[in-house]
Amino acid sequence: QVQLVESGGGSVRAGDSLTLSCAASGGTFSRYSMAWFRQAPGKEREFVAVSRWIGSNIYQTDYANSVKGRFTTSRHNAENTVYLEMSSLEPEDTAVYSCAARISQDIATRWSDYDYWGQGTQVTVSF
């Protein structure tokens, strides 16, 4: 059983930066594809970014168009942690951000494609 715990959320101003962390326990972290999703009030959960395991110690990252160029996901396998660095934040980025994990090399951008999920951390961006 894999457990995921997010941290790093908070309230910031537009244009600020924030880094989220997702710590994993259980399983072989290096073989997991780790994704970030977010859900704003009254909206459906949406894909944000993924660090996709494509074999050996090789990972491919991909991003939603809405965050491309502003967000960066990275991972520290020795610490079983994946990060989401967010810059140039906008009020539209306000949401609960959650990480998710799956053991697969396939591309997956749906929440239901993942096997394990965290509880999420709130990010609020104001003008």
Phi, psi and chi 1 to 4 in degrees:
 res  aa     phi    psi   chi1   chi2   chi3   chi4
   1 GLN       -  129.8 -174.9   73.7   13.9      -
   2 VAL  -102.0  133.1  175.7      -      -      -
   3 GLN  -114.8  137.2  -67.9 -173.4  -35.5      -
   4 LEU  -122.4  132.3  -56.3  173.7      -      -
   5 VAL  -131.4  118.7  179.0      -      -      -
   6 GLU   -90.4  154.2  -57.8   91.8  -20.4      -
   7 SER  -154.8  166.6   61.6      -      -      -
   8 GLY   105.0   -5.0      -      -      -      -
   9 GLY   -68.4  168.9      -      -      -      -
  10 GLY   171.5 -171.5      -      -      -      -
  11 SER  -108.5  126.5  -64.3      -      -      -
  12 VAL  -135.8  172.5  -62.3      -      -      -
  13 ARG   -97.2  156.7  -67.3  -68.4 -177.3   92.0
  14 ALA   -55.7  135.6      -      -      -      -
  15 GLY    93.9  -14.3      -      -      -      -
  16 ASP   -75.6  172.5  -75.3   -8.7      -      -
  17 SER  -119.5  156.3  -60.5      -      -      -
  18 LEU  -155.5  142.8 -160.6   61.9      -      -
  19 THR  -119.8  125.8  -62.4      -      -      -
  20 LEU   -98.4  149.8  -53.3 -178.9      -      -
  21 SER  -124.0  150.1  -57.9      -      -      -
  22 CYS  -134.7  111.1  171.8      -      -      -
  23 ALA   -96.6  131.0      -      -      -      -
  24 ALA  -110.3  145.2      -      -      -      -
  25 SER  -134.7  142.5   58.7      -      -      -
  26 GLY    87.5  149.0      -      -      -      -
  27 GLY    77.4 -177.6      -      -      -      -
  28 THR  -105.4   95.5  -55.5      -      -      -
  29 PHE   -56.0  -38.0 -179.3   77.6      -      -
  30 SER   -64.2  -17.6   61.6      -      -      -
  31 ARG   -99.6    3.4  -65.7 -172.2  177.0 -175.1
  32 TYR   -93.3  139.5  -76.4  106.4      -      -
  33 SER   -82.9  128.9  -67.9      -      -      -
  34 MET  -115.6  125.7  -59.7  -63.3  -61.7      -
  35 ALA  -122.5  158.8      -      -      -      -
  36 TRP  -117.3  136.6  -71.6   94.2      -      -
  37 PHE  -128.1  163.4  -68.6   81.8      -      -
  38 ARG  -144.1  153.5   67.6 -175.0 -178.4 -175.0
  39 GLN  -138.6  117.3 -173.2  167.2   23.1      -
  40 ALA   -88.8  157.0      -      -      -      -
  41 PRO   -56.7  129.1  -25.4   34.5      -      -
  42 GLY    76.3    6.2      -      -      -      -
  43 LYS  -121.7  161.9  -64.7 -172.9  177.1 -178.5
  44 GLU   -76.1  154.2  -67.6 -172.7   -3.8      -
  45 ARG   -65.5  139.0 -175.3  179.6  -75.6  111.4
  46 GLU  -130.2  150.7   64.4  174.4   -7.9      -
  47 PHE   -68.9  140.4  167.0   79.7      -      -
  48 VAL  -116.5  -53.7  174.9      -      -      -
  49 ALA  -161.0  160.7      -      -      -      -
  50 VAL  -147.3  143.6   63.8      -      -      -
  51 SER  -111.1  100.4  170.7      -      -      -
  52 ARG   -95.2  125.5 -177.3  166.7   66.7   92.6
  53 TRP   -74.2  123.0  177.8   58.0      -      -
  54 ILE  -117.9   14.8   58.4  174.8      -      -
  55 GLY   121.8  152.0      -      -      -      -
  56 SER    50.2 -129.0 -172.4      -      -      -
  57 ASN  -113.5   39.5  -77.9  -36.8      -      -
  58 ILE  -109.6  134.2  -57.9  172.4      -      -
  59 TYR  -132.2  146.4  -56.0   90.4      -      -
  60 GLN  -118.1  134.5 -177.8  176.1   36.7      -
  61 THR  -103.8  149.9   56.1      -      -      -
  62 ASP  -147.9  153.1 -163.6   12.8      -      -
  63 TYR  -137.5  152.6  -58.5   89.6      -      -
  64 ALA   -68.1  148.1      -      -      -      -
  65 ASN   -57.9  -33.1  -72.3  -25.1      -      -
  66 SER   -67.4  -19.3   59.2      -      -      -
  67 VAL  -118.7   -4.9  -54.4      -      -      -
  68 LYS   -59.8  131.3 -159.8  169.4  -67.7 -174.9
  69 GLY    90.0  -13.9      -      -      -      -
  70 ARG  -114.4  -32.1  -60.4 -172.1  -60.2  122.6
  71 PHE  -110.4  147.4  -69.9   11.2      -      -
  72 THR  -137.2  129.6  -58.6      -      -      -
  73 THR  -106.1  140.7 -172.0      -      -      -
  74 SER  -145.4  167.2   59.8      -      -      -
  75 ARG  -140.3  149.9   60.4 -163.1  -63.2  159.7
  76 HIS  -123.2   93.5 -164.8  -44.4      -      -
  77 ASN   -61.1  -35.3  -73.2  -16.7      -      -
  78 ALA   -64.0  -24.6      -      -      -      -
  79 GLU  -106.4    5.5  -63.5 -178.6   -8.3      -
  80 ASN    52.3   43.1  -71.0   -5.2      -      -
  81 THR  -133.3  140.3  -58.1      -      -      -
  82 VAL  -118.8  145.9   63.0      -      -      -
  83 TYR  -121.1  155.1  -58.3   95.7      -      -
  84 LEU  -131.0  105.9 -176.3   67.1      -      -
  85 GLU   -89.4  122.4  -61.5  174.9   64.7      -
  86 MET  -117.8  127.1  -53.6 -177.6  -67.4      -
  87 SER  -127.5  167.7   62.7      -      -      -
  88 SER    47.3   47.3  -58.6      -      -      -
  89 LEU   -64.2  145.5  -77.4  162.0      -      -
  90 GLU  -122.9  155.0  -55.8  165.9   -6.6      -
  91 PRO   -54.3  -28.7  -29.5   37.6      -      -
  92 GLU   -69.1  -12.3  -68.1   74.4   20.9      -
  93 ASP   -83.8   -5.3  -64.7  -42.3      -      -
  94 THR   -61.2  124.0  -65.4      -      -      -
  95 ALA  -177.8  171.5      -      -      -      -
  96 VAL   -90.2  123.4  173.8      -      -      -
  97 TYR  -102.1  130.1  -75.2   72.5      -      -
  98 SER  -129.3  149.0  -57.8      -      -      -
  99 CYS  -104.8  159.3   62.2      -      -      -
 100 ALA  -146.2  154.7      -      -      -      -
 101 ALA  -134.1  146.8      -      -      -      -
 102 ARG  -150.7  151.7   71.5 -167.7  -62.4 -109.5
 103 ILE  -100.7   90.7  -56.2  177.5      -      -
 104 SER  -168.1  148.7  174.5      -      -      -
 105 GLN   -95.1   -0.4  -61.4  179.2   17.0      -
 106 ASP   -76.0  153.6  -63.7  -23.1      -      -
 107 ILE   -72.4  132.1  -64.5  173.1      -      -
 108 ALA  -146.7  125.5      -      -      -      -
 109 THR  -125.2   11.0   58.6      -      -      -
 110 ARG  -104.4  140.0  -63.5  178.8  -56.8 -180.0
 111 TRP   -54.4  -40.3 -179.1 -106.7      -      -
 112 SER   -71.3  -11.9   59.1      -      -      -
 113 ASP   -76.3  -15.1  -70.3  -30.9      -      -
 114 TYR   -96.5  155.8  -73.2   76.6      -      -
 115 ASP   -95.1  -29.0  -57.7  -49.6      -      -
 116 TYR  -134.8  146.9  -54.3   99.5      -      -
 117 TRP  -139.7  146.8  -51.5  -90.0      -      -
 118 GLY   -92.0  175.4      -      -      -      -
 119 GLN   -83.4  -23.4  -67.5  -62.2  -48.7      -
 120 GLY   101.9  159.9      -      -      -      -
 121 THR  -137.4  138.4 -175.4      -      -      -
 122 GLN   -82.3  133.9  176.0   71.3   45.5      -
 123 VAL  -122.0  124.1  172.8      -      -      -
 124 THR  -123.5  124.9  -57.1      -      -      -
 125 VAL  -117.9  123.4 -175.4      -      -      -
 126 SER  -117.2  161.8   59.2      -      -      -
 127 PHE   -70.9      -  -74.6  107.3      -      -
